[in-house]
């Protein structure tokens, strides 16, 4: 495994740890805070609510895009606490990945009984 895959595995393991401890039904911000804490405890570089500028015709525009978590400046994590993931959520993380030049992302819906049913790995 390479560093990116090792980091991704740590993110998955800690997502399951947070879900096991908290269960479904909380706000996205609670899961974000707890997952960020766990990843920091693993020694990873984590940025919360990282602003992503939109570049249009060589001009950087602050369009209000914010990534929930960016880990090691490479992996984007988009956290949800909703009934079910939809195509719009996949489109959202793909947009964030393009804007940040990330090749790997994780869409996590914590509002499920079994977290494996709420996880989607996204590769650009």
Backbone as a chain_set.jsonl record, in Angstrom:
{"seq": "XXXXXXXXXXXXXXXXXXXXXXXXXXXXXXXXXXXXXXXXXXXXXXXXXXXXXXXXXXXXXXXXXXXXXXXXXXXXXXXXXXXXXXXXXXXXXXXXXXXXXXXXXXXXXXXXXXXXXXXXXXXX", "coords": {"N": [[0.838, -1.201, 0.0], [0.381, 2.294, -0.633], [1.24, 5.591, 0.662], [-1.041, 7.241, 0.389], [-3.156, 5.4, 0.279], [-2.804, 4.167, 2.785], [-3.357, 6.333, 4.452], [-6.006, 6.788, 3.706], [-7.177, 4.438, 4.643], [-6.83, 4.8, 7.408], [-8.552, 6.968, 7.743], [-11.018, 5.774, 7.117], [-11.129, 3.759, 9.153], [-11.248, 5.383, 11.435], [-13.577, 6.775, 10.947], [-15.454, 4.748, 11.275], [-14.969, 4.267, 13.972], [-15.846, 6.67, 15.179], [-18.555, 6.618, 14.415], [-19.391, 4.286, 15.705], [-19.156, 5.096, 18.356], [-20.872, 7.326, 18.566], [-23.206, 6.861, 17.04], [-26.095, 7.146, 14.793], [-27.917, 10.216, 13.907], [-27.014, 12.695, 14.884], [-25.877, 16.129, 14.423], [-24.14, 17.157, 11.428], [-21.88, 18.68, 12.019], [-21.054, 17.74, 14.512], [-20.113, 15.15, 13.987], [-18.079, 15.835, 12.24], [-16.332, 17.315, 13.897], [-15.561, 15.335, 15.766], [-14.419, 13.344, 14.104], [-12.311, 14.797, 12.965], [-10.825, 15.269, 15.291], [-10.063, 12.603, 15.977], [-8.484, 11.933, 13.72], [-6.448, 13.8, 13.914], [-5.305, 12.858, 16.264], [-4.081, 10.642, 15.261], [-1.929, 11.701, 14.086], [-2.213, 12.965, 11.668], [-2.368, 15.595, 9.211], [-4.902, 17.85, 9.31], [-7.422, 19.808, 7.889], [-10.116, 21.829, 8.652], [-13.27, 22.836, 7.383], [-12.192, 24.045, 5.081], [-11.614, 26.641, 2.873], [-12.349, 26.837, -0.577], [-11.296, 28.342, -3.414], [-12.899, 29.465, -6.421], [-11.725, 29.323, -9.631], [-11.961, 31.422, -12.272], [-11.506, 32.354, -15.495], [-8.782, 32.985, -14.976], [-9.066, 34.335, -12.59], [-9.307, 34.288, -9.13], [-12.074, 33.473, -7.281], [-13.989, 33.971, -4.39], [-16.271, 31.845, -3.804], [-17.645, 30.724, -1.8], [-17.306, 28.002, -1.355], [-16.662, 25.278, 0.738], [-14.726, 22.769, 2.123], [-15.498, 20.005, 4.13], [-13.576, 18.357, 5.585], [-10.115, 18.267, 4.93], [-7.552, 16.107, 4.415], [-4.161, 15.686, 4.988], [-3.642, 17.357, 2.872], [-4.54, 16.098, 0.583], [-6.729, 14.318, 0.533], [-10.192, 14.556, 0.405], [-12.881, 14.87, 2.62], [-16.254, 14.617, 2.798], [-18.854, 15.228, 4.869], [-21.966, 13.967, 5.854], [-25.253, 13.967, 7.343], [-27.846, 12.639, 6.814], [-30.963, 11.351, 5.388], [-30.451, 9.726, 3.12], [-27.782, 9.287, 0.781], [-27.491, 11.19, -2.213], [-27.399, 11.812, -5.786], [-26.629, 14.49, -6.044], [-24.93, 14.916, -3.896], [-22.706, 13.424, -4.541], [-21.967, 14.856, -6.822], [-21.27, 17.244, -5.577], [-18.962, 16.577, -3.996], [-17.273, 15.794, -6.046], [-16.959, 18.216, -7.411], [-15.613, 19.694, -5.42], [-13.287, 18.184, -5.317], [-12.205, 18.623, -7.86], [-11.783, 21.418, -7.766], [-9.847, 21.544, -5.786], [-7.831, 20.009, -6.691], [-7.614, 17.397, -5.854], [-7.337, 13.859, -5.826], [-8.622, 11.858, -4.547], [-11.458, 11.091, -2.61], [-13.864, 11.016, 0.085], [-17.103, 10.308, 0.798], [-19.236, 10.53, 3.419], [-21.996, 9.409, 5.097], [-23.251, 9.731, 8.138], [-25.702, 9.22, 9.245], [-26.886, 6.604, 9.398], [-27.724, 3.163, 10.172], [-25.77, 1.154, 9.884], [-22.543, 1.965, 9.19], [-21.15, 1.226, 6.899], [-23.04, 1.288, 4.926], [-23.282, 3.932, 4.397], [-21.072, 4.974, 3.187], [-19.045, 6.247, 0.595], [-16.505, 5.89, -1.626], [-14.613, 8.086, -3.574], [-13.073, 8.589, -6.623], [-11.088, 10.587, -8.642]], "CA": [[0.0, 0.0, 0.0], [1.12, 3.548, -0.618], [0.859, 6.511, 1.732], [-2.403, 7.696, 0.18], [-4.049, 4.303, 0.687], [-2.675, 4.019, 4.236], [-4.095, 7.455, 5.038], [-7.423, 6.536, 3.453], [-7.584, 3.377, 5.577], [-6.947, 5.44, 8.728], [-9.775, 7.768, 7.731], [-12.134, 4.823, 7.218], [-11.131, 3.162, 10.489], [-11.678, 6.375, 12.416], [-14.993, 7.06, 10.677], [-16.194, 3.674, 11.949], [-14.813, 4.485, 15.418], [-16.74, 7.773, 15.556], [-19.942, 6.159, 14.262], [-19.661, 3.322, 16.791], [-19.28, 5.818, 19.62], [-21.956, 8.301, 18.571], [-24.415, 6.398, 16.372], [-26.725, 8.102, 13.878], [-28.871, 11.173, 14.451], [-26.443, 13.969, 15.323], [-25.574, 17.1, 13.374], [-22.897, 16.934, 10.68], [-20.771, 19.354, 12.698], [-20.59, 16.884, 15.607], [-19.294, 14.094, 13.387], [-16.88, 16.491, 11.695], [-15.46, 17.641, 15.028], [-15.03, 14.098, 16.341], [-13.529, 12.7, 13.135], [-11.102, 15.623, 12.906], [-10.071, 14.972, 16.516], [-9.456, 11.27, 15.858], [-7.435, 11.962, 12.698], [-5.329, 14.553, 14.504], [-4.666, 11.952, 17.223], [-3.269, 9.708, 14.46], [-0.79, 12.441, 13.565], [-2.475, 13.448, 10.32], [-2.636, 17.016, 9.027], [-6.334, 17.96, 9.011], [-7.962, 21.157, 7.775], [-11.579, 21.828, 8.76], [-13.972, 23.923, 6.698], [-11.198, 24.685, 4.219], [-12.188, 27.396, 1.766], [-11.857, 26.523, -1.917], [-11.661, 29.384, -4.375], [-13.282, 29.089, -7.778], [-10.919, 30.083, -10.581], [-12.703, 31.683, -13.5], [-10.743, 33.258, -16.365], [-7.57, 33.361, -14.243], [-9.395, 35.133, -11.412], [-9.783, 33.486, -8.002], [-13.294, 34.024, -6.7], [-14.454, 33.303, -3.185], [-17.666, 31.511, -4.091], [-18.243, 30.135, -0.61], [-17.118, 26.559, -1.261], [-15.883, 24.852, 1.903], [-14.581, 21.327, 2.293], [-15.633, 19.656, 5.547], [-12.239, 18.002, 6.057], [-9.093, 17.91, 3.959], [-6.543, 15.379, 5.17], [-2.836, 15.609, 4.368], [-3.723, 18.162, 1.641], [-4.736, 15.18, -0.539], [-7.993, 13.575, 0.568], [-11.338, 15.355, 0.833], [-13.957, 14.143, 3.288], [-17.503, 15.366, 2.863], [-19.653, 14.58, 5.901], [-23.409, 14.179, 5.796], [-26.1, 13.31, 8.333], [-29.098, 12.757, 6.075], [-31.663, 10.078, 5.2], [-29.745, 8.915, 2.119], [-26.938, 10.018, -0.163], [-28.109, 11.388, -3.527], [-26.449, 12.186, -6.839], [-26.135, 15.851, -5.809], [-23.831, 14.845, -2.939], [-21.567, 12.966, -5.336], [-21.568, 16.003, -7.646], [-20.638, 18.21, -4.678], [-17.6, 16.179, -3.657], [-16.492, 15.83, -7.288], [-16.62, 19.629, -7.626], [-14.574, 20.038, -4.454], [-12.052, 17.501, -5.703], [-11.667, 19.341, -9.018], [-11.307, 22.737, -7.335], [-8.682, 21.403, -4.902], [-6.845, 19.144, -7.358], [-7.523, 16.137, -5.106], [-7.672, 12.683, -6.634], [-9.323, 10.886, -3.72], [-12.41, 11.683, -1.692], [-14.715, 10.114, 0.843], [-18.408, 10.839, 1.141], [-19.668, 9.736, 4.571], [-23.278, 9.734, 5.709], [-23.257, 9.126, 9.467], [-27.074, 9.0, 9.696], [-27.282, 5.254, 8.99], [-27.494, 2.179, 11.242], [-24.462, 0.547, 9.608], [-21.796, 2.984, 8.461], [-20.749, 0.735, 5.571], [-24.104, 1.669, 4.005], [-23.25, 5.381, 4.199], [-19.742, 5.38, 2.723], [-18.769, 6.182, -0.848], [-15.155, 6.305, -2.024], [-14.694, 8.807, -4.837], [-11.767, 8.735, -7.271], [-11.15, 11.489, -9.791]], "C": [[0.871, 1.249, 0.0], [0.599, 4.453, 0.493], [-0.59, 6.976, 1.616], [-3.407, 6.638, 0.635], [-3.994, 4.061, 2.191], [-3.468, 5.108, 4.951], [-5.594, 7.238, 4.878], [-7.954, 5.468, 4.41], [-7.736, 3.934, 6.995], [-8.233, 6.261, 8.824], [-11.0, 6.855, 7.87], [-12.246, 4.241, 8.618], [-11.664, 4.138, 11.531], [-13.112, 6.828, 12.18], [-15.861, 6.017, 11.37], [-16.121, 3.844, 13.468], [-15.772, 5.565, 15.91], [-18.2, 7.323, 15.477], [-20.318, 5.166, 15.36], [-19.903, 4.032, 18.113], [-20.531, 6.691, 19.677], [-23.276, 7.787, 18.001], [-24.979, 7.452, 15.439], [-27.535, 9.152, 14.632], [-28.318, 12.496, 14.926], [-26.252, 14.906, 14.134], [-24.256, 16.752, 12.682], [-21.701, 17.513, 11.419], [-20.217, 18.518, 13.853], [-19.693, 15.777, 15.069], [-17.987, 14.666, 12.839], [-15.86, 16.762, 12.804], [-14.784, 16.382, 15.576], [-14.076, 13.383, 15.384], [-12.228, 13.483, 12.996], [-10.217, 15.345, 14.123], [-9.344, 13.635, 16.396], [-8.306, 11.261, 14.849], [-6.211, 12.734, 13.178], [-4.569, 13.683, 15.502], [-3.783, 10.925, 16.521], [-2.045, 10.401, 13.857], [-0.975, 12.963, 12.151], [-2.696, 14.96, 10.318], [-4.076, 17.153, 8.534], [-6.726, 19.431, 8.969], [-9.478, 21.05, 7.78], [-12.155, 23.044, 8.07], [-13.022, 24.756, 5.832], [-11.886, 25.357, 3.03], [-11.53, 26.99, 0.449], [-12.269, 27.637, -2.865], [-12.044, 28.773, -5.722], [-12.447, 29.956, -8.712], [-11.696, 30.18, -11.887], [-11.946, 32.734, -14.298], [-9.558, 33.859, -15.623], [-7.817, 34.261, -13.031], [-9.896, 34.192, -10.332], [-10.962, 34.195, -7.352], [-13.646, 33.247, -5.438], [-15.944, 33.058, -3.358], [-18.333, 30.806, -2.915], [-18.129, 28.626, -0.501], [-16.22, 26.23, -0.081], [-15.905, 23.339, 1.992], [-14.705, 21.018, 3.779], [-14.268, 19.344, 6.148], [-11.33, 17.74, 4.859], [-7.938, 17.323, 4.771], [-5.262, 15.276, 4.351], [-2.791, 16.351, 3.029], [-4.011, 17.331, 0.39], [-6.123, 14.571, -0.611], [-9.091, 14.471, 1.133], [-12.372, 14.432, 1.478], [-15.159, 15.074, 3.361], [-18.437, 14.585, 3.783], [-21.119, 14.967, 5.76], [-24.067, 13.485, 6.982], [-27.532, 13.457, 7.823], [-29.734, 11.376, 5.912], [-30.924, 9.161, 4.231], [-28.9, 9.814, 1.227], [-27.658, 10.085, -1.513], [-27.031, 11.799, -4.526], [-25.853, 13.574, -6.626], [-24.953, 15.851, -4.836], [-22.553, 14.352, -3.624], [-21.055, 14.107, -6.209], [-20.825, 17.037, -6.807], [-19.199, 17.821, -4.385], [-16.717, 16.159, -4.907], [-16.067, 17.265, -7.621], [-15.501, 20.053, -6.69], [-13.236, 19.413, -4.834], [-11.403, 18.208, -6.897], [-11.072, 20.679, -8.608], [-10.026, 22.647, -6.508], [-7.569, 20.564, -5.516], [-6.603, 17.857, -6.575], [-7.964, 14.988, -6.007], [-8.533, 11.677, -5.878], [-10.233, 11.597, -2.727], [-13.235, 10.614, -1.0], [-15.982, 10.863, 1.217], [-18.951, 9.94, 2.241], [-20.989, 10.267, 5.107], [-23.353, 8.987, 7.045], [-24.665, 8.781, 9.955], [-27.629, 7.669, 9.175], [-27.014, 4.303, 10.153], [-26.121, 1.539, 11.112], [-23.684, 1.487, 8.716], [-21.381, 2.521, 7.069], [-21.79, 1.092, 4.514], [-24.093, 3.163, 3.677], [-21.922, 5.888, 3.655], [-19.614, 5.223, 1.209], [-17.369, 6.733, -1.1], [-15.26, 6.934, -3.409], [-13.281, 9.026, -5.379], [-11.944, 9.601, -8.499], [-10.148, 11.054, -10.835]], "O": [[1.964, 1.256, 0.566], [-0.367, 4.117, 1.178], [-1.289, 7.092, 2.622], [-4.392, 6.955, 1.301], [-5.021, 3.78, 2.811], [-4.163, 4.841, 5.931], [-6.363, 7.478, 5.808], [-9.065, 5.593, 4.926], [-8.677, 3.573, 7.702], [-8.914, 6.252, 9.849], [-11.907, 7.14, 8.653], [-13.328, 4.228, 9.205], [-12.441, 3.758, 12.406], [-13.794, 7.226, 13.124], [-16.877, 6.35, 11.979], [-17.102, 3.593, 14.169], [-16.432, 5.396, 16.935], [-18.989, 7.617, 16.375], [-21.433, 5.203, 15.881], [-20.755, 3.619, 18.899], [-21.176, 6.785, 20.721], [-24.346, 8.224, 18.425], [-24.407, 8.534, 15.305], [-27.807, 9.012, 15.825], [-29.091, 13.359, 15.342], [-26.444, 14.514, 12.983], [-23.372, 16.134, 13.276], [-20.63, 16.907, 11.445], [-19.022, 18.587, 14.139], [-18.635, 15.5, 15.633], [-16.927, 14.053, 12.964], [-14.674, 16.47, 12.656], [-13.577, 16.372, 15.818], [-13.038, 12.874, 15.808], [-11.154, 12.887, 12.918], [-9.001, 15.203, 13.992], [-8.15, 13.545, 16.68], [-7.268, 10.647, 15.098], [-5.076, 12.361, 12.882], [-3.342, 13.752, 15.584], [-2.844, 10.399, 17.118], [-1.226, 9.762, 13.196], [-0.007, 13.36, 11.503], [-3.158, 15.529, 11.307], [-4.428, 16.638, 7.473], [-6.413, 20.201, 9.877], [-10.059, 20.281, 7.014], [-11.607, 24.143, 8.155], [-13.046, 25.986, 5.85], [-12.637, 24.725, 2.287], [-10.313, 26.822, 0.374], [-13.46, 27.852, -3.094], [-11.566, 27.703, -6.097], [-12.458, 31.182, -8.601], [-12.038, 29.177, -12.514], [-11.764, 33.862, -13.841], [-9.349, 35.072, -15.633], [-6.887, 34.876, -12.509], [-10.799, 33.39, -10.571], [-10.867, 35.348, -6.933], [-13.605, 32.017, -5.422], [-16.77, 33.934, -3.099], [-19.468, 30.342, -3.031], [-18.78, 28.02, 0.349], [-15.153, 26.822, 0.085], [-16.963, 22.712, 1.943], [-14.087, 21.692, 4.603], [-13.848, 19.988, 7.109], [-11.724, 17.078, 3.899], [-7.419, 17.957, 5.689], [-5.266, 14.847, 3.197], [-1.993, 16.012, 2.155], [-3.766, 17.782, -0.729], [-6.639, 14.333, -1.702], [-8.937, 15.066, 2.2], [-12.692, 13.365, 0.954], [-15.084, 16.172, 3.913], [-18.77, 13.431, 3.513], [-21.459, 16.136, 5.574], [-23.517, 12.543, 7.553], [-28.313, 14.27, 8.318], [-29.128, 10.36, 6.252], [-30.784, 7.965, 4.485], [-29.263, 10.959, 0.955], [-28.35, 9.144, -1.902], [-25.897, 12.096, -4.149], [-24.7, 13.814, -6.985], [-24.068, 16.699, -4.944], [-21.456, 14.815, -3.315], [-19.845, 14.306, -6.324], [-19.858, 17.639, -7.275], [-18.301, 18.653, -4.512], [-15.531, 16.477, -4.825], [-14.941, 17.495, -8.062], [-14.545, 20.7, -7.116], [-12.185, 20.038, -4.691], [-10.183, 18.37, -6.934], [-9.98, 21.036, -9.05], [-9.21, 23.569, -6.524], [-6.494, 20.424, -4.934], [-5.511, 17.292, -6.629], [-8.854, 15.142, -6.843], [-9.103, 10.761, -6.472], [-9.839, 12.573, -2.089], [-13.294, 9.465, -1.438], [-15.94, 11.909, 1.864], [-19.113, 8.736, 2.04], [-21.089, 11.423, 5.518], [-23.5, 7.766, 7.075], [-24.809, 8.114, 10.979], [-28.709, 7.625, 8.586], [-26.185, 4.588, 11.017], [-25.395, 1.395, 12.095], [-24.113, 1.781, 7.6], [-21.272, 3.337, 6.154], [-21.461, 1.188, 3.332], [-24.813, 3.608, 2.783], [-21.668, 7.093, 3.659], [-20.016, 4.215, 0.629], [-17.088, 7.898, -0.82], [-15.908, 6.39, -4.303], [-12.413, 9.571, -4.696], [-12.847, 9.374, -9.304], [-10.04, 11.685, -11.886]]}, "num_chains": 1, "name": "protein.A"}
